[in-house]
């Protein structure tokens, strides 16, 4: 690794974004804390504790996935347990006619407002960490089509409406998009440095054709991203296998993250060769840190460093890491990255 003067977290990430040498690779991991995600205080404390423990170069705020949707009527049962995710009990869209019932939400109210409060708490908490807390932190926002998929009971229902009732779905996507343009701007006002903008399973050739995503995904994605174009750090997370990374690589973001180790997806080396600008974040499988040994995670980290030469790359995982990830394995990655 490069022998250069020590950089701050923010300086390291900024240099990596520009493709310049750094003292060591930038890195970040993120995970759920299911037992703490139901309140702003709990979420903020969990995020700040994870950052204190491992000193990441940026923070992906990892709220419960349903926060986007609860104000539209998604109902859940929370487990209160560290390794058990919430269970969805009810969905508001049960037929194509129900799409018309969605209304634009006010970001400062309800569950959305609670998550703005969590961002303010995180901003304050990071300041209290001094130089170690001088990092970009980015709020998780799902793409509008992804959110539409979570307002129905199963993927088949969304696909049916997309193909048989496109006008109804387009009208709903406009409402969802306007809501999250407003929320994303409010998140920046609350202190967030940008968005972690996630496609979940919908930017995958397993679910949609490229033409379908170009109609029902891309226009709405771009409306959200254009609204936050001036943010410090926006990261696009292209989920799932057989993904559409190269179709979305021209989005106006600073970084791309995906399951780089899936044989159905572009590798880090392929992406570095084909994508001229932006930071590539990845290298680690989502479950590997829960294994009995850290060796596989370290092998993956070494392979990612080799594939990219350490330029325009930050070590990250393919998605939220397992809640059963072992702290000692994360520390082993930390030692690898920092050379300590």
Secondary structure as the mmCIF struct_conf table of DSSP 4:
data_model
#
loop_
_struct_conf.conf_type_id
_struct_conf.id
_struct_conf.beg_label_comp_id
_struct_conf.beg_label_asym_id
_struct_conf.beg_label_seq_id
_struct_conf.end_label_comp_id
_struct_conf.end_label_asym_id
_struct_conf.end_label_seq_id
HELX_RH_AL_P HELX_RH_AL_P1 UNK A 9 UNK A 18
TURN_TY1_P TURN_TY1_P1 UNK A 19 UNK A 19
BEND BEND1 UNK A 23 UNK A 24
STRN STRN1 UNK A 26 UNK A 27
STRN STRN2 UNK A 31 UNK A 31
HELX_RH_3T_P HELX_RH_3T_P1 UNK A 34 UNK A 36
TURN_TY1_P TURN_TY1_P2 UNK A 37 UNK A 38
BEND BEND2 UNK A 39 UNK A 39
HELX_RH_AL_P HELX_RH_AL_P2 UNK A 40 UNK A 54
BEND BEND3 UNK A 57 UNK A 57
STRN STRN3 UNK A 58 UNK A 61
HELX_RH_3T_P HELX_RH_3T_P2 UNK A 65 UNK A 68
TURN_TY1_P TURN_TY1_P3 UNK A 69 UNK A 69
HELX_RH_3T_P HELX_RH_3T_P3 UNK A 70 UNK A 72
TURN_TY1_P TURN_TY1_P4 UNK A 73 UNK A 73
STRN STRN4 UNK A 75 UNK A 77
BEND BEND4 UNK A 81 UNK A 81
TURN_TY1_P TURN_TY1_P5 UNK A 82 UNK A 83
STRN STRN5 UNK A 87 UNK A 90
BEND BEND5 UNK A 92 UNK A 92
BEND BEND6 UNK A 95 UNK A 95
HELX_RH_3T_P HELX_RH_3T_P4 UNK A 96 UNK A 101
HELX_LH_PP_P HELX_LH_PP_P1 UNK A 104 UNK A 106
TURN_TY1_P TURN_TY1_P6 UNK A 107 UNK A 108
BEND BEND7 UNK A 109 UNK A 109
HELX_RH_AL_P HELX_RH_AL_P3 UNK A 110 UNK A 128
TURN_TY1_P TURN_TY1_P7 UNK A 129 UNK A 129
HELX_RH_3T_P HELX_RH_3T_P5 UNK A 130 UNK A 133
STRN STRN6 UNK A 136 UNK A 142
HELX_RH_AL_P HELX_RH_AL_P4 UNK A 144 UNK A 150
BEND BEND8 UNK A 151 UNK A 154
HELX_RH_AL_P HELX_RH_AL_P5 UNK A 155 UNK A 164
HELX_RH_AL_P HELX_RH_AL_P6 UNK A 166 UNK A 189
TURN_TY1_P TURN_TY1_P8 UNK A 190 UNK A 191
STRN STRN7 UNK A 194 UNK A 198
TURN_TY1_P TURN_TY1_P9 UNK A 200 UNK A 201
BEND BEND9 UNK A 202 UNK A 203
STRN STRN8 UNK A 204 UNK A 204
TURN_TY1_P TURN_TY1_P10 UNK A 205 UNK A 207
HELX_RH_AL_P HELX_RH_AL_P7 UNK A 210 UNK A 213
HELX_RH_PI_P HELX_RH_PI_P1 UNK A 214 UNK A 218
HELX_RH_AL_P HELX_RH_AL_P8 UNK A 219 UNK A 227
TURN_TY1_P TURN_TY1_P11 UNK A 228 UNK A 230
BEND BEND10 UNK A 231 UNK A 232
STRN STRN9 UNK A 235 UNK A 238
BEND BEND11 UNK A 240 UNK A 242
STRN STRN10 UNK A 243 UNK A 243
HELX_RH_AL_P HELX_RH_AL_P9 UNK A 245 UNK A 248
TURN_TY1_P TURN_TY1_P12 UNK A 249 UNK A 250
BEND BEND12 UNK A 251 UNK A 252
BEND BEND13 UNK A 254 UNK A 254
STRN STRN11 UNK A 255 UNK A 258
TURN_TY1_P TURN_TY1_P13 UNK A 260 UNK A 261
TURN_TY1_P TURN_TY1_P14 UNK A 263 UNK A 264
BEND BEND14 UNK A 265 UNK A 265
HELX_RH_AL_P HELX_RH_AL_P10 UNK A 268 UNK A 274
BEND BEND15 UNK A 277 UNK A 278
STRN STRN12 UNK A 279 UNK A 284
BEND BEND16 UNK A 286 UNK A 287
HELX_RH_3T_P HELX_RH_3T_P6 UNK A 288 UNK A 290
BEND BEND17 UNK A 291 UNK A 292
BEND BEND18 UNK A 294 UNK A 294
HELX_RH_AL_P HELX_RH_AL_P11 UNK A 295 UNK A 308
TURN_TY1_P TURN_TY1_P15 UNK A 309 UNK A 310
BEND BEND19 UNK A 311 UNK A 312
STRN STRN13 UNK A 313 UNK A 317
BEND BEND20 UNK A 318 UNK A 320
STRN STRN14 UNK A 321 UNK A 321
HELX_LH_PP_P HELX_LH_PP_P2 UNK A 322 UNK A 322
TURN_TY1_P TURN_TY1_P16 UNK A 323 UNK A 324
HELX_RH_AL_P HELX_RH_AL_P12 UNK A 327 UNK A 338
TURN_TY1_P TURN_TY1_P17 UNK A 339 UNK A 339
#
